[in-house]
Amino acid sequence: MTARGFNPDESPLARLTSRGGRAGGAFLDAAEAIAGERLRADFTRGQLMPGITQRWDSQPRGARGGKGSRDLSDSAIDARRRVDAAIAAVGPELSGVLLDVCCFLKGLETVERERQWPARSAKLMLKAGLGVLARHYGVKAAPKGGRPAIRRWGTDDYRPTIGGGAAK
């Protein structure tokens, strides 16, 4: 478990990134894995996981019952917006498998059984969805032996300054 509360061993993406594909390399490349983990991080920050245990809040519930969006922090609201934008970019065909595997940490066999898909089809759907998600996030595939590059907004010769303008 890392200091940020993330255990990479519980992620289905970590297993698919470390396992070999047909060509001997990993099934998922680093850009796809980073995109999936970024979706998971935003899902967690946005507090989108449904509660399944009893709440022991010290405050009694109001007349409305549950918490509303006014009780969320700004960072949680921003994370929810990022999840919504990512899901919209991926589309309805691939977003379900991304949410199931990346956010709810379901195994591929479980996804196939619940959706009544043929064997090993969830793996292909996941790879396609992660490819679209990586493009949405601007994560590019890494050159051989390197880290994936993240897209930036400036040109290659852009240099920010303290005053906010570009350096000359």
OpenMM code with the backbone's topology and positions (N, CA, C; nanometers):
from openmm import Vec3, app, unit

residues = "MET THR ALA ARG GLY PHE ASN PRO ASP GLU SER PRO LEU ALA ARG LEU THR SER ARG GLY GLY ARG ALA GLY GLY ALA PHE LEU ASP ALA ALA GLU ALA ILE ALA GLY GLU ARG LEU ARG ALA ASP PHE THR ARG GLY GLN LEU MET PRO GLY ILE THR GLN ARG TRP ASP SER GLN PRO ARG GLY ALA ARG GLY GLY LYS GLY SER ARG ASP LEU SER ASP SER ALA ILE ASP ALA ARG ARG ARG VAL ASP ALA ALA ILE ALA ALA VAL GLY PRO GLU LEU SER GLY VAL LEU LEU ASP VAL CYS CYS PHE LEU LYS GLY LEU GLU THR VAL GLU ARG GLU ARG GLN TRP PRO ALA ARG SER ALA LYS LEU MET LEU LYS ALA GLY LEU GLY VAL LEU ALA ARG HIS TYR GLY VAL LYS ALA ALA PRO LYS GLY GLY ARG PRO ALA ILE ARG ARG TRP GLY THR ASP ASP TYR ARG PRO THR ILE GLY GLY GLY ALA ALA LYS".split()
positions = [
    Vec3(0.0860, -0.1170, 0.0000),
    Vec3(0.0000, 0.0000, 0.0000),
    Vec3(0.0898, 0.1222, 0.0000),
    Vec3(0.0607, 0.2182, -0.0840),
    Vec3(0.1421, 0.3383, -0.0905),
    Vec3(0.0892, 0.4416, 0.0063),
    Vec3(0.1624, 0.5522, 0.0171),
    Vec3(0.1232, 0.6572, 0.1113),
    Vec3(-0.0069, 0.7233, 0.0714),
    Vec3(-0.0427, 0.7157, -0.0546),
    Vec3(-0.1646, 0.7811, -0.1003),
    Vec3(-0.2867, 0.6915, -0.0874),
    Vec3(-0.2730, 0.5741, -0.0284),
    Vec3(-0.3873, 0.4870, -0.0065),
    Vec3(-0.4224, 0.4013, -0.1265),
    Vec3(-0.3317, 0.3885, -0.2219),
    Vec3(-0.3583, 0.3121, -0.3423),
    Vec3(-0.2749, 0.1854, -0.3405),
    Vec3(-0.3365, 0.0724, -0.3537),
    Vec3(-0.2683, -0.0543, -0.3568),
    Vec3(-0.2692, -0.1050, -0.5007),
    Vec3(-0.1558, -0.1004, -0.5702),
    Vec3(-0.1551, -0.1424, -0.7103),
    Vec3(-0.1854, -0.2906, -0.7284),
    Vec3(-0.1685, -0.3706, -0.6242),
    Vec3(-0.1959, -0.5133, -0.6360),
    Vec3(-0.3449, -0.5433, -0.6488),
    Vec3(-0.4314, -0.4513, -0.6078),
    Vec3(-0.5753, -0.4767, -0.6182),
    Vec3(-0.6323, -0.4302, -0.7515),
    Vec3(-0.5523, -0.3675, -0.8333),
    Vec3(-0.6009, -0.3156, -0.9605),
    Vec3(-0.5947, -0.4217, -1.0698),
    Vec3(-0.7055, -0.4469, -1.1386),
    Vec3(-0.7012, -0.5384, -1.2530),
    Vec3(-0.6093, -0.4863, -1.3635),
    Vec3(-0.5929, -0.3556, -1.3730),
    Vec3(-0.5063, -0.2988, -1.4758),
    Vec3(-0.3604, -0.3310, -1.4497),
    Vec3(-0.3201, -0.3356, -1.3243),
    Vec3(-0.1812, -0.3687, -1.2921),
    Vec3(-0.1487, -0.5100, -1.3382),
    Vec3(-0.2419, -0.5993, -1.3220),
    Vec3(-0.2187, -0.7371, -1.3663),
    Vec3(-0.2098, -0.7442, -1.5186),
    Vec3(-0.2943, -0.6687, -1.5887),
    Vec3(-0.2911, -0.6713, -1.7355),
    Vec3(-0.1701, -0.5980, -1.7916),
    Vec3(-0.1161, -0.5045, -1.7157),
    Vec3(0.0029, -0.4331, -1.7603),
    Vec3(0.1275, -0.5187, -1.7404),
    Vec3(0.1267, -0.6034, -1.6404),
    Vec3(0.2447, -0.6858, -1.6135),
    Vec3(0.2427, -0.8175, -1.6905),
    Vec3(0.1259, -0.8650, -1.7286),
    Vec3(0.1172, -0.9921, -1.8011),
    Vec3(0.1552, -0.9731, -1.9466),
    Vec3(0.2080, -1.0781, -2.0036),
    Vec3(0.2479, -1.0727, -2.1434),
    Vec3(0.1316, -1.0935, -2.2375),
    Vec3(0.1367, -1.0258, -2.3477),
    Vec3(0.0388, -1.0449, -2.4534),
    Vec3(0.0924, -1.1471, -2.5528),
    Vec3(0.0329, -1.1520, -2.6682),
    Vec3(0.0762, -1.2495, -2.7688),
    Vec3(0.2170, -1.2213, -2.8208),
    Vec3(0.2521, -1.0943, -2.8340),
    Vec3(0.3839, -1.0592, -2.8878),
    Vec3(0.4923, -1.0643, -2.7810),
    Vec3(0.4606, -1.1046, -2.6599),
    Vec3(0.5582, -1.1127, -2.5538),
    Vec3(0.5614, -0.9904, -2.4638),
    Vec3(0.5061, -0.8789, -2.5094),
    Vec3(0.5000, -0.7584, -2.4269),
    Vec3(0.3754, -0.7593, -2.3412),
    Vec3(0.3577, -0.6533, -2.2673),
    Vec3(0.2388, -0.6409, -2.1825),
    Vec3(0.1147, -0.6213, -2.2682),
    Vec3(0.0004, -0.6700, -2.2192),
    Vec3(-0.1245, -0.6547, -2.2942),
    Vec3(-0.1650, -0.5083, -2.3025),
    Vec3(-0.1548, -0.4358, -2.1912),
    Vec3(-0.1839, -0.2921, -2.1897),
    Vec3(-0.0529, -0.2161, -2.1885),
    Vec3(-0.0454, -0.1103, -2.2698),
    Vec3(0.0752, -0.0284, -2.2623),
    Vec3(0.0615, 0.0717, -2.1479),
    Vec3(0.1683, 0.1424, -2.1200),
    Vec3(0.1717, 0.2320, -2.0043),
    Vec3(0.0686, 0.3434, -2.0163),
    Vec3(0.0461, 0.3954, -2.1355),
    Vec3(-0.0504, 0.5044, -2.1546),
    Vec3(-0.1910, 0.4582, -2.1198),
    Vec3(-0.2274, 0.3367, -2.1604),
    Vec3(-0.3600, 0.2834, -2.1295),
    Vec3(-0.3761, 0.2603, -1.9796),
    Vec3(-0.2726, 0.2086, -1.9163),
    Vec3(-0.2794, 0.1843, -1.7720),
    Vec3(-0.2889, 0.3157, -1.6948),
    Vec3(-0.2129, 0.4164, -1.7361),
    Vec3(-0.2182, 0.5470, -1.6698),
    Vec3(-0.3566, 0.6085, -1.6849),
    Vec3(-0.4154, 0.5977, -1.8026),
    Vec3(-0.5490, 0.6526, -1.8250),
    Vec3(-0.6525, 0.5832, -1.7367),
    Vec3(-0.6438, 0.4517, -1.7256),
    Vec3(-0.7371, 0.3780, -1.6405),
    Vec3(-0.7219, 0.4126, -1.4933),
    Vec3(-0.5986, 0.4266, -1.4478),
    Vec3(-0.5761, 0.4623, -1.3076),
    Vec3(-0.6155, 0.6067, -1.2802),
    Vec3(-0.6041, 0.6924, -1.3790),
    Vec3(-0.6491, 0.8309, -1.3614),
    Vec3(-0.8015, 0.8362, -1.3477),
    Vec3(-0.8715, 0.7564, -1.4267),
    Vec3(-1.0169, 0.7480, -1.4129),
    Vec3(-1.0532, 0.6973, -1.2740),
    Vec3(-0.9819, 0.5952, -1.2281),
    Vec3(-1.0089, 0.5399, -1.0950),
    Vec3(-0.9833, 0.6437, -0.9851),
    Vec3(-0.8756, 0.7195, -0.9985),
    Vec3(-0.8429, 0.8216, -0.8984),
    Vec3(-0.9516, 0.9288, -0.8936),
    Vec3(-0.9982, 0.9740, -1.0095),
    Vec3(-1.1051, 1.0742, -1.0114),
    Vec3(-1.2354, 1.0171, -0.9561),
    Vec3(-1.2633, 0.8910, -0.9860),
    Vec3(-1.3832, 0.8249, -0.9349),
    Vec3(-1.3792, 0.8203, -0.7821),
    Vec3(-1.2618, 0.7893, -0.7281),
    Vec3(-1.2452, 0.7830, -0.5832),
    Vec3(-1.2526, 0.9218, -0.5206),
    Vec3(-1.1829, 1.0188, -0.5801),
    Vec3(-1.1857, 1.1562, -0.5278),
    Vec3(-1.3251, 1.2164, -0.5337),
    Vec3(-1.4010, 1.1773, -0.6350),
    Vec3(-1.5368, 1.2279, -0.6503),
    Vec3(-1.6370, 1.1603, -0.5588),
    Vec3(-1.5927, 1.0644, -0.4807),
    Vec3(-1.6763, 0.9924, -0.3856),
    Vec3(-1.7978, 0.9302, -0.4547),
    Vec3(-1.7712, 0.8657, -0.5678),
    Vec3(-1.8784, 0.8065, -0.6471),
    Vec3(-1.9067, 0.6609, -0.6119),
    Vec3(-1.8235, 0.6010, -0.5292),
    Vec3(-1.8469, 0.4627, -0.4885),
    Vec3(-1.9688, 0.4589, -0.3971),
    Vec3(-2.0652, 0.3730, -0.4254),
    Vec3(-2.1833, 0.3670, -0.3395),
    Vec3(-2.1484, 0.3152, -0.2007),
    Vec3(-2.2132, 0.3716, -0.1004),
    Vec3(-2.1919, 0.3275, 0.0373),
    Vec3(-2.2698, 0.2003, 0.0649),
    Vec3(-2.2050, 0.1055, 0.1305),
    Vec3(-2.2729, -0.0212, 0.1587),
    Vec3(-2.2730, -0.0538, 0.3072),
    Vec3(-2.2225, 0.0369, 0.3876),
    Vec3(-2.2194, 0.0106, 0.5313),
    Vec3(-2.3049, 0.1125, 0.6038),
    Vec3(-2.3283, 0.0853, 0.7300),
    Vec3(-2.4065, 0.1772, 0.8105),
    Vec3(-2.3259, 0.3032, 0.8383),
    Vec3(-2.3893, 0.4173, 0.8365),
    Vec3(-2.3227, 0.5441, 0.8631),
    Vec3(-2.3314, 0.5748, 1.0120),
    Vec3(-2.2209, 0.6191, 1.0676),
    Vec3(-2.2139, 0.6527, 1.2083),
    Vec3(-2.1825, 0.8008, 1.2256),
    Vec3(-2.2459, 0.8830, 1.1446),
    Vec3(-2.2252, 1.0278, 1.1544),
    Vec3(-2.2732, 1.0804, 1.2888),
    Vec3(-2.2021, 1.1799, 1.3365),
    Vec3(-2.2450, 1.2403, 1.4622),
    Vec3(-2.3629, 1.3347, 1.4415),
    Vec3(-2.3806, 1.3809, 1.3191),
    Vec3(-2.4901, 1.4727, 1.2884),
    Vec3(-2.6146, 1.3945, 1.2466),
    Vec3(-2.7297, 1.4279, 1.3000),
    Vec3(-2.8516, 1.3616, 1.2533),
    Vec3(-2.8831, 1.4059, 1.1109),
    Vec3(-2.9487, 1.3210, 1.0410),
    Vec3(-2.9861, 1.3548, 0.9040),
    Vec3(-3.0983, 1.4566, 0.9041),
    Vec3(-3.0916, 1.5421, 0.8054),
    Vec3(-3.1938, 1.6452, 0.7921),
    Vec3(-3.3220, 1.5888, 0.7347),
    Vec3(-3.4145, 1.6765, 0.7071),
    Vec3(-3.5444, 1.6354, 0.6545),
    Vec3(-3.5314, 1.5728, 0.5166),
    Vec3(-3.4243, 1.6113, 0.4426),
    Vec3(-3.4082, 1.5589, 0.3073),
    Vec3(-3.3474, 1.4200, 0.3056),
    Vec3(-3.2908, 1.3771, 0.4145),
    Vec3(-3.2344, 1.2422, 0.4179),
    Vec3(-3.0861, 1.2417, 0.3927),
    Vec3(-3.0423, 1.2177, 0.2700),
    Vec3(-2.9007, 1.2013, 0.2396),
    Vec3(-2.8300, 1.3319, 0.2128),
    Vec3(-2.7015, 1.3168, 0.1885),
    Vec3(-2.6208, 1.4335, 0.1574),
    Vec3(-2.6449, 1.4747, 0.0132),
    Vec3(-2.6380, 1.6002, -0.0107),
    Vec3(-2.6499, 1.6524, -0.1455),
    Vec3(-2.5168, 1.7015, -0.1950),
    Vec3(-2.5140, 1.7580, -0.3147),
    Vec3(-2.3894, 1.8054, -0.3717),
    Vec3(-2.3332, 1.9234, -0.2936),
    Vec3(-2.4152, 1.9910, -0.2159),
    Vec3(-2.3648, 2.1040, -0.1368),
    Vec3(-2.2711, 2.0589, -0.0262),
    Vec3(-2.2753, 1.9309, 0.0092),
    Vec3(-2.1881, 1.8779, 0.1128),
    Vec3(-2.0548, 1.8282, 0.0584),
    Vec3(-2.0380, 1.8285, -0.0725),
    Vec3(-1.9135, 1.7827, -0.1321),
    Vec3(-1.8124, 1.8961, -0.1381),
    Vec3(-1.6863, 1.8607, -0.1306),
    Vec3(-1.5812, 1.9614, -0.1453),
    Vec3(-1.5679, 1.9993, -0.2924),
    Vec3(-1.5006, 2.1104, -0.3160),
    Vec3(-1.4789, 2.1543, -0.4539),
    Vec3(-1.3968, 2.0523, -0.5316),
    Vec3(-1.2995, 1.9897, -0.4668),
    Vec3(-1.2177, 1.8908, -0.5368),
    Vec3(-1.2998, 1.7673, -0.5739),
    Vec3(-1.3947, 1.7291, -0.4904),
    Vec3(-1.4811, 1.6156, -0.5234),
    Vec3(-1.5732, 1.6493, -0.6401),
    Vec3(-1.6239, 1.7696, -0.6418),
    Vec3(-1.7101, 1.8123, -0.7529),
    Vec3(-1.6306, 1.8170, -0.8825),
    Vec3(-1.5071, 1.8704, -0.8764),
    Vec3(-1.4215, 1.8737, -0.9945),
    Vec3(-1.3898, 1.7325, -1.0432),
    Vec3(-1.3644, 1.6414, -0.9514),
    Vec3(-1.3361, 1.5034, -0.9893),
    Vec3(-1.4577, 1.4398, -1.0562),
    Vec3(-1.5760, 1.4680, -1.0064),
    Vec3(-1.6979, 1.4159, -1.0702),
    Vec3(-1.7144, 1.4703, -1.2116),
    Vec3(-1.6811, 1.5954, -1.2302),
    Vec3(-1.6888, 1.6544, -1.3651),
    Vec3(-1.5884, 1.5884, -1.4587),
    Vec3(-1.4688, 1.5585, -1.4079),
    Vec3(-1.3688, 1.4913, -1.4912),
    Vec3(-1.4136, 1.3506, -1.5279),
    Vec3(-1.4763, 1.2805, -1.4340),
    Vec3(-1.5282, 1.1471, -1.4641),
    Vec3(-1.6385, 1.1572, -1.5691),
    Vec3(-1.7294, 1.2522, -1.5542),
    Vec3(-1.8365, 1.2704, -1.6525),
    Vec3(-1.7805, 1.3004, -1.7910),
    Vec3(-1.6783, 1.3870, -1.7972),
    Vec3(-1.6179, 1.4217, -1.9266),
    Vec3(-1.5486, 1.3009, -1.9883),
    Vec3(-1.4819, 1.2216, -1.9063),
    Vec3(-1.4129, 1.1030, -1.9572),
    Vec3(-1.5124, 1.0003, -2.0101),
    Vec3(-1.6199, 0.9791, -1.9363),
    Vec3(-1.7204, 0.8820, -1.9785),
    Vec3(-1.7892, 0.9287, -2.1066),
    Vec3(-1.8156, 1.0587, -2.1165),
    Vec3(-1.8762, 1.1126, -2.2387),
    Vec3(-1.7812, 1.0977, -2.3570),
    Vec3(-1.6518, 1.1161, -2.3350),
    Vec3(-1.5543, 1.1044, -2.4436),
    Vec3(-1.5421, 0.9600, -2.4919),
    Vec3(-1.5537, 0.8656, -2.4011),
    Vec3(-1.5416, 0.7245, -2.4372),
    Vec3(-1.6679, 0.6753, -2.5061),
    Vec3(-1.7816, 0.7244, -2.4630),
    Vec3(-1.9076, 0.6835, -2.5239),
    Vec3(-1.9741, 0.5706, -2.4482),
    Vec3(-2.1020, 0.5488, -2.4749),
    Vec3(-2.1778, 0.4492, -2.3986),
    Vec3(-2.1373, 0.3050, -2.4285),
    Vec3(-2.0773, 0.2801, -2.5444),
    Vec3(-2.0420, 0.1429, -2.5799),
    Vec3(-1.9280, 0.0879, -2.4947),
    Vec3(-1.8325, 0.1742, -2.4585),
    Vec3(-1.7136, 0.1287, -2.3877),
    Vec3(-1.7060, 0.1749, -2.2435),
    Vec3(-1.7901, 0.2692, -2.2048),
    Vec3(-1.7783, 0.3263, -2.0707),
    Vec3(-1.8159, 0.2274, -1.9610),
    Vec3(-1.9086, 0.1386, -1.9870),
    Vec3(-1.9515, 0.0431, -1.8850),
    Vec3(-1.8402, -0.0500, -1.8414),
    Vec3(-1.7652, -0.1028, -1.9372),
    Vec3(-1.6559, -0.1935, -1.9023),
    Vec3(-1.5435, -0.1170, -1.8329),
    Vec3(-1.5214, 0.0090, -1.8698),
    Vec3(-1.4199, 0.0889, -1.8011),
    Vec3(-1.4582, 0.1128, -1.6557),
    Vec3(-1.5831, 0.1475, -1.6317),
    Vec3(-1.6279, 0.1694, -1.4943),
    Vec3(-1.6209, 0.0416, -1.4125),
    Vec3(-1.6633, -0.0694, -1.4711),
    Vec3(-1.6615, -0.1961, -1.3984),
    Vec3(-1.5199, -0.2385, -1.3604),
    Vec3(-1.4264, -0.2293, -1.4539),
    Vec3(-1.2917, -0.2803, -1.4290),
    Vec3(-1.2066, -0.1773, -1.3551),
    Vec3(-1.2054, -0.0529, -1.4027),
    Vec3(-1.1159, 0.0483, -1.3437),
    Vec3(-1.1679, 0.1008, -1.2101),
    Vec3(-1.2962, 0.1231, -1.1989),
    Vec3(-1.3507, 0.1895, -1.0802),
    Vec3(-1.4067, 0.0915, -0.9774),
    Vec3(-1.4842, -0.0062, -1.0222),
    Vec3(-1.5428, -0.1022, -0.9300),
    Vec3(-1.4543, -0.2249, -0.9100),
    Vec3(-1.3400, -0.2298, -0.9810),
    Vec3(-1.2377, -0.3333, -0.9668),
    Vec3(-1.2915, -0.4739, -0.9889),
    Vec3(-1.3826, -0.4879, -1.0831),
    Vec3(-1.4346, -0.6201, -1.1169),
    Vec3(-1.3355, -0.6901, -1.2088),
    Vec3(-1.3284, -0.8183, -1.1957),
    Vec3(-1.2446, -0.8974, -1.2845),
    Vec3(-1.3089, -0.9111, -1.4216),
    Vec3(-1.2274, -0.9427, -1.5201),
    Vec3(-1.2796, -0.9548, -1.6564),
    Vec3(-1.3804, -1.0680, -1.6692),
    Vec3(-1.3570, -1.1771, -1.5996),
    Vec3(-1.4509, -1.2894, -1.6050),
    Vec3(-1.5865, -1.2496, -1.5459),
    Vec3(-1.5833, -1.1709, -1.4402),
    Vec3(-1.7081, -1.1246, -1.3784),
    Vec3(-1.7845, -1.0341, -1.4739),
    Vec3(-1.7140, -0.9438, -1.5411),
    Vec3(-1.7780, -0.8535, -1.6378),
    Vec3(-1.8411, -0.9341, -1.7503),
    Vec3(-1.7684, -1.0329, -1.8010),
    Vec3(-1.8221, -1.1160, -1.9095),
    Vec3(-1.9457, -1.1934, -1.8646),
    Vec3(-1.9420, -1.2453, -1.7438),
    Vec3(-2.0566, -1.3218, -1.6926),
    Vec3(-2.1779, -1.2312, -1.6717),
    Vec3(-2.1567, -1.1129, -1.6115),
    Vec3(-2.2692, -1.0222, -1.5858),
    Vec3(-2.3308, -0.9686, -1.7142),
    Vec3(-2.2484, -0.9451, -1.8139),
    Vec3(-2.2981, -0.8887, -1.9406),
    Vec3(-2.3314, -0.9967, -2.0439),
    Vec3(-2.3069, -1.1206, -2.0083),
    Vec3(-2.3309, -1.2347, -2.0962),
    Vec3(-2.2535, -1.2210, -2.2271),
    Vec3(-2.1270, -1.1846, -2.2134),
    Vec3(-2.0369, -1.1711, -2.3267),
    Vec3(-1.9592, -1.3013, -2.3452),
    Vec3(-1.9084, -1.3243, -2.4648),
    Vec3(-1.8225, -1.4420, -2.4861),
    Vec3(-1.6918, -1.4299, -2.4073),
    Vec3(-1.6285, -1.5437, -2.3862),
    Vec3(-1.5024, -1.5449, -2.3118),
    Vec3(-1.3972, -1.4586, -2.3816),
    Vec3(-1.3182, -1.3888, -2.3045),
    Vec3(-1.2081, -1.3022, -2.3462),
    Vec3(-1.2515, -1.1798, -2.4264),
    Vec3(-1.3805, -1.1518, -2.4330),
    Vec3(-1.4254, -1.0325, -2.5060),
    Vec3(-1.4106, -0.9058, -2.4213),
    Vec3(-1.4229, -0.9185, -2.2903),
    Vec3(-1.4090, -0.8008, -2.2043),
    Vec3(-1.2680, -0.7448, -2.2115),
    Vec3(-1.1704, -0.8294, -2.2311),
    Vec3(-1.0316, -0.7862, -2.2409),
    Vec3(-1.0130, -0.6952, -2.3624),
    Vec3(-1.0723, -0.7313, -2.4729),
    Vec3(-1.0614, -0.6501, -2.5942),
    Vec3(-1.1394, -0.5197, -2.5819),
    Vec3(-1.2576, -0.5276, -2.5226),
    Vec3(-1.3375, -0.4064, -2.5028),
    Vec3(-1.2670, -0.3098, -2.4077),
    Vec3(-1.2041, -0.3640, -2.3039),
    Vec3(-1.1298, -0.2819, -2.2089),
    Vec3(-1.0131, -0.2127, -2.2777),
    Vec3(-0.9384, -0.2852, -2.3592),
    Vec3(-0.8241, -0.2261, -2.4296),
    Vec3(-0.8704, -0.1158, -2.5236),
    Vec3(-0.9794, -0.1370, -2.5941),
    Vec3(-1.0315, -0.0336, -2.6834),
    Vec3(-1.0756, 0.0897, -2.6042),
    Vec3(-1.1452, 0.0675, -2.4930),
    Vec3(-1.1904, 0.1791, -2.4104),
    Vec3(-1.0751, 0.2565, -2.3502),
    Vec3(-0.9715, 0.1851, -2.3051),
    Vec3(-0.8558, 0.2524, -2.2468),
    Vec3(-0.7778, 0.3307, -2.3517),
    Vec3(-0.7780, 0.2830, -2.4741),
    Vec3(-0.7138, 0.3585, -2.5821),
    Vec3(-0.7835, 0.4913, -2.6074),
    Vec3(-0.9154, 0.4895, -2.6100),
    Vec3(-0.9918, 0.6133, -2.6267),
    Vec3(-0.9732, 0.7041, -2.5054),
    Vec3(-0.9725, 0.6459, -2.3870),
    Vec3(-0.9542, 0.7230, -2.2648),
    Vec3(-0.8158, 0.7882, -2.2602),
    Vec3(-0.7129, 0.7159, -2.3028),
    Vec3(-0.5777, 0.7730, -2.3066),
    Vec3(-0.5728, 0.8901, -2.4042),
    Vec3(-0.6412, 0.8780, -2.5157),
    Vec3(-0.6471, 0.9896, -2.6120),
    Vec3(-0.7208, 1.1084, -2.5513),
    Vec3(-0.8279, 1.0837, -2.4774),
    Vec3(-0.9026, 1.1919, -2.4118),
    Vec3(-0.8157, 1.2645, -2.3101),
    Vec3(-0.7408, 1.1896, -2.2303),
    Vec3(-0.6550, 1.2493, -2.1289),
    Vec3(-0.5282, 1.3104, -2.1881),
    Vec3(-0.4979, 1.2791, -2.3112),
    Vec3(-0.3774, 1.3317, -2.3725),
    Vec3(-0.2523, 1.2566, -2.3352),
    Vec3(-0.2667, 1.1337, -2.2925),
    Vec3(-0.1506, 1.0517, -2.2593),
    Vec3(-0.1106, 0.9770, -2.3853),
    Vec3(0.0116, 0.9966, -2.4261),
    Vec3(0.0603, 0.9332, -2.5486),
    Vec3(0.1388, 0.8081, -2.5136),
    Vec3(0.1450, 0.7182, -2.6093),
    Vec3(0.2225, 0.5964, -2.5879),
    Vec3(0.3697, 0.6320, -2.5720),
    Vec3(0.4364, 0.5585, -2.4897),
    Vec3(0.5775, 0.5857, -2.4596),
    Vec3(0.6659, 0.5362, -2.5730),
    Vec3(0.7757, 0.6062, -2.5937),
    Vec3(0.8751, 0.5497, -2.6840),
    Vec3(0.9353, 0.4251, -2.6202),
    Vec3(1.0022, 0.3429, -2.6965),
    Vec3(1.0590, 0.2185, -2.6442),
    Vec3(1.1431, 0.2457, -2.5196),
    Vec3(1.1063, 0.1835, -2.4090),
    Vec3(1.1830, 0.1936, -2.2868),
    Vec3(1.1639, 0.3223, -2.2089),
    Vec3(1.0681, 0.4055, -2.2455),
    Vec3(1.0492, 0.5320, -2.1761),
    Vec3(0.9127, 0.5443, -2.1133),
    Vec3(0.8891, 0.6573, -2.0493),
    Vec3(0.7591, 0.6855, -1.9886),
    Vec3(0.6681, 0.7494, -2.0928),
    Vec3(0.5374, 0.7337, -2.0797),
    Vec3(0.4474, 0.7985, -2.1742),
    Vec3(0.4528, 0.9504, -2.1579),
    Vec3(0.4424, 1.0181, -2.2689),
    Vec3(0.4450, 1.1648, -2.2662),
    Vec3(0.3048, 1.2169, -2.2404),
    Vec3(0.2959, 1.3246, -2.1635),
    Vec3(0.1674, 1.3878, -2.1371),
    Vec3(0.1608, 1.5150, -2.2201),
    Vec3(0.0491, 1.5336, -2.2859),
    Vec3(0.0310, 1.6487, -2.3730),
    Vec3(0.0334, 1.7763, -2.2910),
    Vec3(0.0943, 1.8800, -2.3458),
    Vec3(0.0936, 2.0096, -2.2795),
    Vec3(0.0333, 2.1121, -2.3731),
    Vec3(-0.0006, 2.2260, -2.3187),
    Vec3(-0.0740, 2.3254, -2.3949),
    Vec3(0.0161, 2.4192, -2.4726),
    Vec3(0.1387, 2.4332, -2.4342),
    Vec3(0.2292, 2.5243, -2.5028),
    Vec3(0.3017, 2.4548, -2.6167),
    Vec3(0.3640, 2.5333, -2.7030),
    Vec3(0.4473, 2.4761, -2.8079),
    Vec3(0.5770, 2.4283, -2.7454),
    Vec3(0.6600, 2.3604, -2.8229),
    Vec3(0.7829, 2.3043, -2.7682),
    Vec3(0.8766, 2.4106, -2.7138),
    Vec3(0.8760, 2.5301, -2.7723),
    Vec3(0.9665, 2.6349, -2.7255),
    Vec3(0.9006, 2.7289, -2.6244),
    Vec3(0.7817, 2.6979, -2.5785),
    Vec3(0.7103, 2.7827, -2.4823),
    Vec3(0.7769, 2.7728, -2.3459),
    Vec3(0.7966, 2.8854, -2.2810),
    Vec3(0.8545, 2.8891, -2.1468),
    Vec3(0.7712, 2.9857, -2.0633),
    Vec3(0.7032, 2.9372, -1.9605),
    Vec3(0.6206, 3.0252, -1.8771),
    Vec3(0.7074, 3.1184, -1.7935),
    Vec3(0.6493, 3.2314, -1.7570),
    Vec3(0.7164, 3.3261, -1.6702),
    Vec3(0.6333, 3.3474, -1.5460),
    Vec3(0.6901, 3.4126, -1.4486),
    Vec3(0.6204, 3.4394, -1.3239),
    Vec3(0.5040, 3.5348, -1.3466),
    Vec3(0.5195, 3.6288, -1.4375),
    Vec3(0.4144, 3.7267, -1.4636),
    Vec3(0.2978, 3.6713, -1.5430),
    Vec3(0.3072, 3.5503, -1.5958),
    Vec3(0.1965, 3.4889, -1.6669),
    Vec3(0.2110, 3.4912, -1.8173),
    Vec3(0.2998, 3.5722, -1.8707),
    Vec3(0.3190, 3.5759, -2.0150),
    Vec3(0.4283, 3.4793, -2.0560),
    Vec3(0.4431, 3.4612, -2.1850),
    Vec3(0.5465, 3.3710, -2.2362),
    Vec3(0.6804, 3.4444, -2.2362),
    Vec3(0.7868, 3.3692, -2.2098),
    Vec3(0.9216, 3.4277, -2.2124),
    Vec3(0.9638, 3.4490, -2.3556),
    Vec3(1.0411, 3.5499, -2.3787),
    Vec3(1.0843, 3.5817, -2.5150),
    Vec3(1.2201, 3.5247, -2.5405),
] * unit.nanometer
topology = app.Topology()
chain = topology.addChain("A")
for resn in residues:
    res = topology.addResidue(resn, chain)
    for name in ("N", "CA", "C"):
        topology.addAtom(name, app.Element.getBySymbol(name[0]), res)
